[in-house]
Amino acid sequence: MTVSTVPTSVLSQQVQDAIDGRRVRCAVFTTFSFDPAFFELHILPLLFDQSFRQPEKVRRIQLDDALRAVDNIAVYYDMRALAQDGGPAQLDYRRIDISRGTGYFHPKVVLLLVDDVTHEDRPRGDDAESDEGSVQQALLVGILSANLTRSGWWENVECAHIEEVKDKANGNQRSSFRRDLLLLMRRIRDSAAPEDDQSALSQVRKFLLRRTSRDRFSKSKSLGVFHPRVFCGQNRQNLVDWLDELHLRRLELNLEVISPYFDDGGAGPLGALIETIRPREARVFLPTKPDGTARITSDTYTAVEQMARWAVLPPALVDRARTAAAEKLLPRHVHAKVYRLWRKGGPDLLVVGSPNLTTAGFSHAAAGNLEAAFLVDVSNAGHAQRWWLEPLDREIQRFAEMGSSEQDGLDTVGLALSFQYDWGVGRLSYRLQKPGAASFKVADPSGRPLFKVTRPSTEKWVTCDAKVSEKVQEMLRSTSFLIVKHGAKSWRVLVREENMAHRPSLLLDLTPEEILEYWSLLTAAQRGDLIERLTTAELEGLPTARLTALRSRNNMFDRFTGVYHAFGCLQRYVEEALADQREREAEARLLGAKYDSLPSLLQKTLNAKQGDAIVRYVTFLCAKQVRDHLRRRHRKFFASRRSHLARLDALLNHLDDVRSDLPLETADGDAEFIQWYEAAFLKAVTQVGITSR
């Protein structure tokens, strides 16, 4: 059998092809195991139609900028499954750790809400409160076996399927799995705590409820082809019962099972699956170690052998590559979960997703794991209808004493404990979901003690002491992990960070001139060039070239044109962001604390006492007229952000101090001129304004 028999693709490329250059408005990821650093550096870039530089620091700065254009991003993960070798989180998205009462939080789902128009076709205007319904949207639904880890997306053999749900304004197309998806989303929502901010999931749900067709298919298939469906343990059905509703028994199909994990001491749900399908022949993939040892117990091997043939995947699928160097590498780990039901000349159905061939994996959501899988018919996909699995041609001599599981090697978590730091108010909080816990200690990743909670409250967020918050704020400059010790157990917790737009940039520190230059650049590529130049020089200890446009020159026009141009670009940037419903982006640039925000510019300008006093004064005047102009046009935006606006206004109140530093020759005459100039400057600019494209 050739590898072309099995449909293959690169997961990252499959996601990019599905997005197809469209703007991602909202993203929801669910996973069992989670590596925050890998997710940030190698999965988040797939959401954007731009190139990112290779140096990690530069890439994160570019991503920090790009993420502002996305309304909401959230990652849901099992709190017991943080990747042990994973790096810390540094970017702005919600991290929602899950602790289920039964089983594990195990679905691997990607939901991407995209604007289903090109950038050029997107409507624009001055009204920032325009209805988002004016832009057609689409929902990309991906269900995979891959965790958000390096091994899941880069190393293992995994499976995935992506479908697109269209806006009903685009032909009123029906979706056969709309109700399934709404139920899956409800299961994901209910797995989190009620007070968790689930804006991303709500935004996707709103699209499904309001902007997709409610018309349903009355039958499971049309013209002999089965409609796509989603399994999530609905109607208190396990996976076998759910498949039984399709009446597959009479089709005389073959069954192929690819699963890396099994129940210990038996065949698990395989017997019920075979009884329901009644396949002509059944083959089951045998997971083995590189030395040929089976990753299952001898009891499991014998139980499965009594009802199916053990088999393996073709070497071409699991080998690293066809080079001399690659031949020395170990074969790729098979982590895919695929249940193939097919016969030559008949249906070719795939169940792909997260369920292992285990009792917990096949159970309905209230009894075992929360899982997700797509049922798709690939009969017309053009692939040869042949066996994927080749019968095992050797006798297995060695078995595991205990079967492997997806939980192997994970930290032993002693408490369902979460931490949250709010950068908007500078406060750390903890939440313990289950009552009856004794005290716990918290340390930084090096083991240095931070604080201890002797009588923890439960089932609500509890604010920590101000000194504790200060310690954690300082720690968050280098890592987002805390170490919790409870009894004999010790484990890592990923801190949730809220209001990240108001977190000072830990990656790049720009001078006022560089901030103005950054605003003036038109494209992401130009901004990337500037960031790379500055960060490379910083890492190598080299002096960086400052913005020549703002240097003192022989005439006044050349001296200040860079300042005026930069603020014009800032105003246009915020106008376009608000017109395009990118409020997070506008808030970060206008009110945030990042390296390129207006408050950062003003604070650095105040601190630069050795600089040109006239340039500082003009900078503050431009900032005031931009702030006043935008507030008049976007009252609702500013009214909803009064607490953050207060910081900007406090900085602008230093205009009197900046004015007092001007080199005035005669107090009365020059003061009178400055008073006239300031009023004329602000009045003229606010009347003209800058319109968006």
C-alpha positions in Angstrom: 0.0 0.0 0.0 1.3 3.5 -0.8 1.0 6.4 1.5 -1.2 8.2 -1.1 -4.0 5.8 -0.1 -4.2 7.6 3.2 -5.2 11.3 3.0 -2.3 13.4 4.5 -1.5 17.0 4.9 0.5 19.3 7.2 -1.8 20.5 10.0 -0.5 24.1 10.1 -0.9 24.4 6.3 -4.4 23.0 6.6 -5.4 25.7 9.1 -3.9 28.4 7.0 -5.6 27.2 3.8 -9.0 27.2 5.6 -8.5 30.8 6.8 -7.4 31.7 3.2 -6.2 35.2 4.1 -9.4 36.3 5.8 -9.4 38.3 9.0 -9.9 36.2 12.1 -12.3 38.0 14.3 -12.5 35.4 17.2 -10.7 32.2 18.0 -11.4 29.4 20.5 -9.0 26.5 21.1 -9.6 23.6 23.4 -6.9 21.1 24.3 -6.0 18.5 26.9 -2.3 19.2 27.2 -1.1 22.8 26.8 2.3 24.3 26.0 1.7 28.1 26.2 5.0 29.2 24.6 4.7 26.8 21.6 1.1 27.9 21.1 2.1 31.6 21.1 5.1 31.2 18.8 3.9 28.7 16.3 0.1 28.4 16.3 -1.1 31.9 16.9 0.9 33.2 13.8 -1.3 31.0 11.6 -4.2 33.3 12.3 -2.7 36.2 10.4 -2.0 36.9 6.8 1.5 38.3 7.4 5.0 37.0 7.9 6.6 36.9 11.3 10.3 37.0 12.0 12.3 34.0 13.3 13.9 35.5 16.5 11.5 34.7 19.3 11.5 38.1 20.9 10.8 39.9 17.6 8.1 37.4 16.8 6.3 37.9 20.1 6.4 41.7 19.7 4.9 41.3 16.2 2.3 39.0 17.6 1.5 41.3 20.5 0.7 43.9 17.9 -1.3 41.6 15.5 -3.4 40.1 18.3 -5.0 43.5 18.9 -7.0 43.0 15.7 -8.8 39.9 17.1 -11.8 40.5 19.2 -11.4 37.5 21.5 -9.1 34.6 21.8 -9.4 31.8 24.4 -7.7 28.6 25.2 -9.5 26.0 27.3 -7.2 23.2 28.8 -7.2 20.6 31.5 -5.4 22.1 34.5 -3.8 18.7 35.1 -2.2 18.6 31.7 0.2 21.6 31.5 3.1 20.4 29.3 6.0 19.8 31.7 8.6 21.2 29.3 6.3 24.0 28.1 7.4 27.7 28.3 5.5 30.5 29.9 2.7 32.6 28.3 3.4 36.2 27.5 0.7 37.3 25.0 -2.9 38.6 25.4 -5.5 35.8 25.3 -7.7 34.1 27.9 -6.3 31.0 29.5 -9.1 29.0 31.1 -8.0 26.0 33.1 -10.6 23.2 33.5 -11.2 20.7 36.3 -13.9 18.2 35.5 -15.8 16.2 38.1 -15.7 13.1 35.8 -12.8 12.2 33.6 -10.7 14.6 31.7 -11.3 17.7 29.6 -10.1 16.1 26.4 -11.6 17.7 23.2 -9.2 19.2 20.7 -11.2 21.8 18.9 -10.4 24.9 16.9 -13.2 27.5 16.3 -12.2 30.4 14.1 -14.8 33.1 13.3 -13.6 35.0 10.2 -14.8 37.9 8.1 -15.9 36.2 4.9 -14.7 39.1 2.7 -11.4 40.4 1.5 -9.7 43.3 3.2 -10.5 45.5 0.2 -14.2 44.6 0.2 -14.7 45.3 3.9 -17.0 48.2 4.5 -15.5 51.2 6.3 -16.8 54.5 7.6 -16.6 57.1 10.4 -19.2 55.5 12.6 -17.4 53.2 15.1 -20.7 51.8 16.3 -21.7 50.3 13.0 -23.5 46.9 13.1 -21.1 44.0 12.7 -23.8 42.3 10.7 -22.7 44.5 7.7 -19.8 42.1 7.2 -20.5 38.5 6.2 -18.8 36.0 8.4 -17.9 32.3 8.4 -17.0 29.8 11.1 -14.2 27.4 10.6 -14.7 24.3 12.8 -11.7 22.0 13.2 -11.7 18.9 15.3 -8.3 17.2 15.8 -6.4 14.7 17.9 -3.5 17.1 18.4 -2.9 18.9 21.6 -1.6 22.5 21.7 2.0 21.2 22.1 5.1 20.8 19.9 4.6 17.1 19.7 1.0 17.5 18.7 1.5 20.0 15.9 5.0 19.1 14.7 6.1 15.6 15.6 3.3 13.1 16.1 1.1 11.4 13.5 -2.2 13.1 14.2 -5.6 13.5 12.5 -7.8 16.5 11.9 -10.8 17.6 9.9 -12.0 21.2 9.2 -15.5 22.3 8.0 -16.8 25.8 7.3 -20.2 27.1 8.3 -21.3 30.0 6.1 -23.3 33.1 7.0 -26.9 32.7 6.1 -26.6 35.9 4.1 -24.3 33.9 1.8 -26.8 31.5 0.3 -28.6 30.3 3.5 -26.6 27.1 3.4 -27.7 24.4 6.0 -25.2 22.9 8.4 -25.8 19.2 9.3 -23.8 19.6 12.6 -25.1 23.0 13.8 -27.0 21.6 16.7 -24.1 19.2 17.6 -21.7 22.2 17.6 -24.0 24.3 19.8 -24.2 21.4 22.3 -20.4 20.9 22.2 -19.9 24.6 23.0 -22.4 24.4 25.9 -20.4 21.4 27.3 -17.2 23.4 27.0 -18.8 26.4 28.6 -20.2 24.4 31.5 -16.8 22.7 32.1 -15.5 26.2 33.1 -16.6 28.0 36.2 -19.7 30.2 35.9 -17.8 33.4 36.6 -15.1 32.8 33.9 -15.1 35.3 31.1 -16.1 33.3 28.1 -16.5 36.1 25.6 -14.8 34.2 22.8 -17.1 31.2 23.1 -20.2 33.6 23.4 -19.2 35.4 20.2 -19.0 32.2 18.2 -22.3 31.0 19.7 -23.9 34.3 18.8 -22.9 33.8 15.2 -24.4 30.3 15.1 -27.6 31.4 16.7 -28.2 34.6 14.7 -26.4 34.2 11.4 -26.6 30.6 10.3 -29.5 28.7 8.9 -31.7 26.9 11.3 -33.0 24.5 8.6 -32.1 20.9 9.4 -31.5 17.8 7.3 -34.2 15.3 7.9 -32.0 12.3 6.9 -28.4 11.3 7.8 -27.4 11.3 4.2 -28.3 12.7 0.7 -27.6 11.1 -2.6 -25.8 8.3 -0.8 -23.4 10.5 1.0 -23.5 11.0 4.8 -23.7 14.5 6.2 -21.0 15.6 8.6 -21.8 15.3 12.2 -20.1 16.1 15.5 -19.9 13.7 18.5 -19.6 15.2 22.0 -21.4 12.6 24.1 -24.8 14.1 23.4 -28.1 12.8 24.6 -26.3 10.8 27.2 -25.1 8.5 24.4 -21.6 7.0 24.2 -19.9 6.9 20.8 -21.1 3.4 20.0 -24.8 4.3 20.7 -24.4 7.5 18.6 -23.0 5.6 15.6 -25.8 3.0 16.0 -28.3 5.7 15.0 -26.8 5.7 11.5 -27.8 2.1 10.9 -24.4 1.1 9.6 -24.8 -2.6 10.3 -26.6 -3.3 7.0 -23.8 -1.7 4.9 -21.3 -4.5 5.5 -18.4 -2.2 6.1 -14.8 -2.9 7.1 -13.6 -1.4 10.4 -10.2 0.1 11.0 -9.2 1.6 14.4 -6.2 3.8 15.1 -5.9 4.7 18.7 -2.7 5.1 20.8 -4.4 4.2 24.1 -6.5 1.3 25.4 -8.1 0.2 28.6 -5.9 -2.0 30.8 -6.8 -5.7 30.8 -9.4 -5.8 28.1 -10.7 -4.6 24.7 -12.7 -1.7 26.2 -15.5 -0.5 23.9 -14.2 -2.5 20.9 -16.6 -5.3 21.4 -19.6 -3.1 21.5 -18.4 -1.2 18.5 -18.0 -4.4 16.5 -21.4 -5.7 17.7 -23.0 -2.4 16.4 -21.2 -2.2 13.1 -20.9 -5.9 12.3 -17.9 -5.3 10.1 -16.7 -7.8 7.4 -13.3 -7.5 8.9 -11.8 -5.4 11.7 -8.2 -4.2 12.0 -6.7 -2.4 15.0 -3.5 -0.4 15.1 -0.9 -1.8 17.6 1.0 1.0 19.4 4.6 -0.1 20.0 7.8 1.4 21.4 10.8 1.9 19.0 12.3 -1.4 20.3 9.1 -3.3 19.3 7.6 -3.6 22.8 3.9 -3.2 22.8 2.5 -0.2 24.7 -0.4 -2.4 26.0 -0.6 -5.2 28.4 -0.7 -8.9 27.2 -4.3 -9.1 28.5 -5.4 -6.2 26.3 -3.5 -7.7 23.3 -5.3 -11.1 23.8 -8.7 -9.5 24.2 -8.5 -7.5 21.1 -7.0 -10.4 19.1 -10.1 -12.4 19.7 -12.3 -10.0 17.7 -10.0 -8.1 15.3 -6.6 -8.3 13.6 -3.7 -6.4 15.0 -2.1 -4.2 12.3 0.4 -1.4 11.7 0.5 1.8 9.6 2.8 1.9 6.5 6.4 2.9 7.4 6.1 5.9 5.0 3.5 7.4 7.4 5.5 7.1 10.6 9.1 7.5 9.4 10.6 10.9 9.8 11.9 11.3 6.2 13.6 9.6 3.4 17.1 10.9 4.1 20.2 9.1 5.5 20.1 11.4 8.6 16.4 10.8 9.2 16.8 7.1 9.1 18.7 7.4 12.5 15.7 9.1 14.1 13.0 7.3 15.9 9.6 6.8 14.1 7.0 9.4 14.8 4.6 8.6 17.7 1.1 7.8 16.4 -1.3 9.9 18.4 -4.2 10.0 15.9 -7.7 8.7 16.8 -9.4 7.4 13.7 -12.3 5.0 13.3 -12.7 4.2 9.6 -15.8 2.4 8.3 -15.6 1.6 4.6 -16.0 -0.9 1.8 -14.8 -0.8 -1.8 -17.4 0.8 -4.0 -19.4 1.9 -1.0 -19.3 4.5 1.8 -15.9 5.6 3.3 -16.7 7.1 6.7 -14.2 8.6 9.1 -14.6 9.4 12.8 -11.7 11.6 13.6 -11.0 13.6 16.8 -10.0 13.0 20.4 -11.7 9.7 21.6 -9.3 6.9 22.4 -10.4 3.3 22.3 -11.1 3.5 26.0 -14.2 3.4 28.2 -13.6 7.0 29.3 -13.1 8.1 25.7 -16.3 6.5 24.4 -18.5 7.5 27.3 -21.1 10.2 27.2 -19.8 13.5 28.7 -21.5 13.1 32.1 -19.9 9.7 32.7 -16.3 10.0 31.4 -14.2 12.4 29.4 -15.5 15.3 27.4 -14.5 14.4 23.9 -15.1 15.7 20.4 -15.0 14.0 17.0 -16.2 14.7 13.4 -18.0 12.0 11.4 -17.2 12.8 7.7 -17.9 10.9 4.5 -14.8 10.9 2.2 -16.2 8.6 -0.4 -15.9 11.2 -3.1 -12.5 12.6 -1.9 -10.6 10.8 -4.6 -8.6 8.5 -2.3 -8.2 4.8 -3.2 -10.6 2.6 -1.2 -8.1 0.2 0.3 -7.0 -0.8 3.7 -4.9 1.8 5.6 -3.6 -0.7 8.1 -1.3 -3.6 7.2 -1.7 -6.8 9.1 1.0 -7.4 11.7 3.5 -9.8 10.3 5.5 -10.6 13.5 4.8 -12.1 16.9 4.9 -9.7 19.8 7.2 -10.9 22.6 7.2 -8.1 25.0 4.3 -6.2 26.6 3.9 -3.3 29.0 3.1 -4.2 32.6 0.6 -1.4 32.6 -0.9 0.2 29.6 0.2 3.7 28.7 -2.2 6.6 28.8 -2.4 10.2 27.8 -2.0 11.2 31.4 1.5 9.6 31.7 4.1 12.0 32.9 1.8 14.8 33.9 2.1 16.7 37.2 0.0 15.3 40.1 -2.4 18.1 40.8 -3.5 18.2 44.4 -6.1 21.0 44.3 -8.5 22.5 41.6 -6.8 25.8 42.1 -6.6 28.8 39.7 -4.7 32.1 39.9 -5.6 35.4 38.1 -3.7 38.6 37.9 -5.5 41.8 36.7 -3.1 44.3 35.2 -5.9 46.9 35.1 -6.0 47.1 38.9 -2.8 45.4 39.9 -4.4 42.6 41.8 -3.8 38.8 42.3 -6.6 36.5 43.1 -7.0 32.8 43.6 -10.0 30.4 43.3 -10.3 27.0 44.8 -13.2 25.1 43.2 -13.7 22.3 45.8 -14.2 22.8 49.5 -12.5 21.1 52.3 -8.9 21.9 51.3 -6.2 22.6 53.9 -3.6 25.3 53.5 -1.3 25.6 50.5 1.9 27.3 49.7 2.9 29.2 46.6 6.4 29.7 45.2 8.0 31.0 42.0 9.3 28.5 39.5 12.7 28.5 41.2 11.1 27.3 44.4 11.5 30.7 46.3 8.5 31.0 48.6 6.0 33.8 47.7 3.1 33.4 50.1 0.9 30.9 52.0 -2.9 30.6 52.3 -3.8 28.9 55.6 -7.6 29.0 55.4 -8.6 29.1 51.7 -12.1 30.2 50.7 -13.7 28.2 47.9 -15.7 28.5 44.7 -15.1 32.2 44.2 -12.2 34.5 43.4 -10.4 35.7 46.5 -8.2 38.8 46.4 -4.7 38.3 47.7 -2.8 40.8 49.9 -1.4 43.9 48.2 2.2 42.9 49.0 1.6 39.4 47.5 0.2 41.1 44.4 3.3 43.2 44.1 5.6 40.1 44.4 3.6 38.2 41.7 3.6 41.3 39.4 7.4 41.4 39.5 7.5 37.6 38.9 5.3 38.0 35.9 8.0 40.0 34.2 9.9 36.7 33.5 7.4 33.8 33.9 3.6 33.1 34.1 3.9 30.0 36.2 3.5 29.5 40.0 4.4 26.5 42.0 1.8 25.2 44.4 2.6 22.9 47.3 -0.2 21.1 49.1 0.7 18.2 51.4 3.2 16.0 49.6 2.2 17.2 46.1 3.8 20.0 44.1 2.7 21.2 40.7 2.7 24.2 38.3 -0.2 26.5 37.7 -0.4 28.9 34.7 -1.5 32.4 35.9 -4.4 33.9 34.0 -3.6 37.5 33.1 -6.5 39.9 32.5 -6.5 43.4 31.0 -3.2 42.7 29.3 -3.4 45.9 27.3 -2.4 47.6 30.5 0.6 45.3 31.2 3.8 47.2 30.6 5.7 45.8 27.7 8.3 43.3 28.9 9.7 42.7 25.4 10.6 46.1 24.0 11.3 49.5 25.4 11.1 52.4 22.9 12.2 56.0 23.2 9.6 58.7 22.4 11.2 59.1 19.0 10.9 55.4 18.2 7.3 55.3 19.3 6.5 58.1 16.9 8.4 56.4 14.2 6.5 53.2 14.9 3.1 55.0 14.5 4.3 56.4 11.2 5.0 53.1 9.5 2.3 51.9 7.2 2.7 48.2 7.0 3.3 45.3 9.3 6.5 44.4 7.4 7.9 47.9 8.0 7.1 47.7 11.7 8.7 44.3 11.8 11.9 45.7 10.2 12.0 48.4 12.9 11.4 46.0 15.8 14.1 43.6 14.5 16.6 46.4 14.0 16.0 47.6 17.6 15.9 44.3 19.3 18.9 42.9 17.5 20.9 45.9 18.4 19.7 45.6 22.0 20.7 41.9 22.2 24.1 42.6 20.8 24.7 45.7 22.9 24.9 48.0 19.9 23.7 51.6 19.8 20.4 52.1 17.9 19.8 54.8 15.3 17.1 57.2 16.4 14.4 58.6 14.2 16.2 61.1 11.9 12.9 62.8 11.0 12.6 64.1 14.6 16.1 65.4 15.0 16.7 69.2 15.2 17.2 70.7 11.8 17.7 74.2 10.3 14.0 75.0 9.8 11.0 74.6 12.0 8.9 72.6 9.5 11.5 69.8 9.3 11.8 69.9 13.0 8.2 69.1 13.8 6.8 67.4 10.7 7.6 63.9 12.0 5.6 64.6 15.2 2.6 65.9 13.3 2.7 63.0 10.8 3.0 60.4 13.6 0.0 61.7 15.5 -2.0 61.9 12.3 -1.2 58.2 11.8 -2.2 57.4 15.4 -5.6 59.1 14.9 -6.2 57.4 11.6 -5.2 54.0 13.2 -7.7 54.4 16.0 -10.4 55.6 13.7 -10.0 52.6 11.4 -9.8 50.1 14.3 -13.1 51.4 15.8 -14.8 51.5 12.4 -13.8 47.9 12.0 -15.0 46.9 15.5 -11.4 46.2 16.7 -11.9 47.9 20.1 -9.1 45.9 21.8 -6.7 47.2 19.2 -7.8 50.8 19.7 -7.7 50.5 23.5 -4.2 49.1 23.5 -2.7 51.9 21.3 -4.7 54.8 22.9 -5.1 53.8 26.5 -2.8 50.8 27.2 0.7 50.5 28.7 2.5 48.7 25.8 5.7 49.9 24.2 3.7 51.8 21.4 0.8 53.2 23.4 0.0 56.9 23.8 0.4 56.8 27.6 3.8 55.2 27.2 4.9 58.0 24.8 3.7 60.7 27.2 5.4 59.2 30.2 8.7 58.8 28.4 8.4 62.3 27.1 7.9 63.6 30.6 10.9 61.7 31.8 13.1 62.9 29.0 14.0 66.2 30.6 17.2 66.5 28.6 15.3 66.6 25.3 14.0 69.5 23.3 11.4 71.3 25.4 9.6 72.6 22.4 9.2 69.1 20.9 7.9 67.9 24.3 5.3 70.7 24.3 4.2 70.1 20.7 4.0 66.3 21.5 1.6 67.0 24.4 -0.5 69.4 22.4 -0.9 66.8 19.6 -1.8 64.2 22.2 -4.5 66.4 23.7 -6.1 67.3 20.3 -6.1 63.6 19.2 -7.7 62.6 22.6 -10.3 65.4 22.4 -11.2 64.7 18.8 -11.6 60.9 19.3 -13.6 61.4 22.5 -16.1 63.6 20.7 -16.6 61.1 17.9 -16.6 57.9 19.9 -18.3 58.7 23.2 -19.5 55.2 23.8 -16.0 53.7 23.5 -14.6 56.2 26.0 -17.6 56.0 28.4 -17.0 52.2 28.8 -13.3 52.8 29.7 -13.4 55.6 32.2 -11.0 54.0 34.6 -8.3 53.5 31.9 -9.0 56.9 30.4 -8.1 58.4 33.8 -4.5 57.4 33.4 -4.2 59.1 30.0 -5.9 62.3 31.4 -3.6 62.3 34.4 -0.6 62.4 32.0 -2.2 65.1 29.8 -2.7 67.2 33.0 1.1 67.6 33.0 0.8 69.9 30.0 1.2 72.9 32.4 4.5 71.4 33.6 5.7 70.8 30.1 4.7 74.4 29.1 6.6 75.8 32.0 9.8 74.2 30.7 9.6 76.3 27.5 12.6 78.7 27.0 10.5 81.9 27.3 12.5 85.1 27.0 9.9 87.5 28.4 7.4 86.1 30.8 4.4 88.3 29.9 4.8 88.6 26.1 5.8 85.0 25.4 3.1 83.7 27.8 0.4 85.6 25.9 1.7 84.2 22.6 1.7 80.7 24.0 -1.8 81.1 25.2 -3.0 82.3 21.8 -0.9 79.6 20.0 -2.3 76.8 22.1 -5.9 77.8 21.6 -5.4 78.2 17.9 -3.5 75.0 17.5 -6.2 72.9 19.3 -9.1 74.6 17.6 -7.7 74.3 14.0 -6.8 70.6 14.3 -10.0 69.5 16.0 -12.0 71.1 13.3 -10.1 69.5 10.4 -9.8 66.0 11.8 -8.6 63.0 9.9 -11.1 60.7 8.2 -10.6 56.9 7.8 -10.5 55.2 4.4 
